[in-house]
């Protein structure tokens, strides 16, 4: 079943950004070394009441930049030409929205509120 959020994501991101997101989401080392630490850090910030959406977007830019570099290393091209900064920022916003939804649903144990 396709979610409305996924449909909106497909419409808002360029083909290149959708391709990069798929690449990042399916790369196990990026997932383990970048994505999960970002989720844990942002979850901790949310629980402490120190979460800021703009800084969350900046955190995801590290993931996206790493993913873009690995992508062009595998498939050729220049990361800055293939994935312009404006589009990478849009993808970062998508990751932030995805994180907020994931946190709200407490999809990982570390997102649960301690009483």
N, C-alpha and C positions, 0 to 999 in steps of 0.2 A: 504494500500500500504506500503510495507516494504522499508525503506530507506537504502541506501548503508551503511551509518554510523551505523545503527542498525545491519546490517549483519557483519560488521567488528568488532563491539563490541562483538557480540556473538562468533566470532572466537577467539578473543584475551583474553577474560576472561574465567576463569575456571567455571565449573558448580556451585561451591560453591559461587563464586563472583557474578555470575548472580543471584543466589538465594538471596544473601544478598542485591544486588541492588534492586531487586523486593520488598523485605521486607521493605527496607528503603523508597522506592518511594511510598509504599502503607500504611505506618504508619503515621496517621494524626498528632500525637504529635511530631514525628521527623520532619515532614514537617514544622509544625508551629514553633517549638522551635529551630530547628537547620538549616534546609535547607533554609527557607526564610530569616532569619537574615544573613546568609552567602551570599546569592544572593544580598541582599541590600547593604551589606558592600562592596562586590567586585564591584558592579555597581558604588558605590560612588568612589571607588579607580580608576576605569577606567575613569570616568568623570574628575577626578582631575589629571589624567596622572600619577598616582602613582601605578598603577596595576603591580604586578609581578607574573608571572605564578607559580613560585616555592612556593611563599607564599599562593597563591590560593589553590594549592594542599594541603598544610599544613592545611588550613582552612577546607577543605573537609575531611581531616583525622579525625577531631573531630566528624563530622557527621557519618563517617563510623565506627569509634570505638564505638560510642554510639549505632549505629545500630547493630553491632556485639554483644555487651553486651546484648542488649534486645533480640536479636535472640536466643542466647544460653540460656538465662533465660527462654524463651518460649519453646524451643525445646531440650534443654540439650546440653552437651558437654562443651568444654573449648574454649573461643573465640580465644586464641592464636594458638590452635591446628587446629581448624576448618577453621580459616581465617588467614593464615600466613601473616606477615607484608609486604613481597614483593608483595603479591597479593592485599593486601589492598591499597598499594601505586599505583598499576596499576589501581585499581578502582577509586582512587582519581584523577588520570590523566584523566580518562574517564569523571568524573564529571566536571573537569576543561574545557575539550573540549566542553561538553554539555553547560556549562555556557557561554563560549565564543560565541557559536552559538546562544544561547538564547539572549544574550546581543546584538549581531549583528542584530538580527531580532526584537529587542525591544519588547519582548513578554509580559513584565510587564510595567505598567505605570512608575514605579520608574526608569526604564532604559532609558527613553526618555531624550534626550539632551535638556537642557533649553537654550533658545537663549538669 
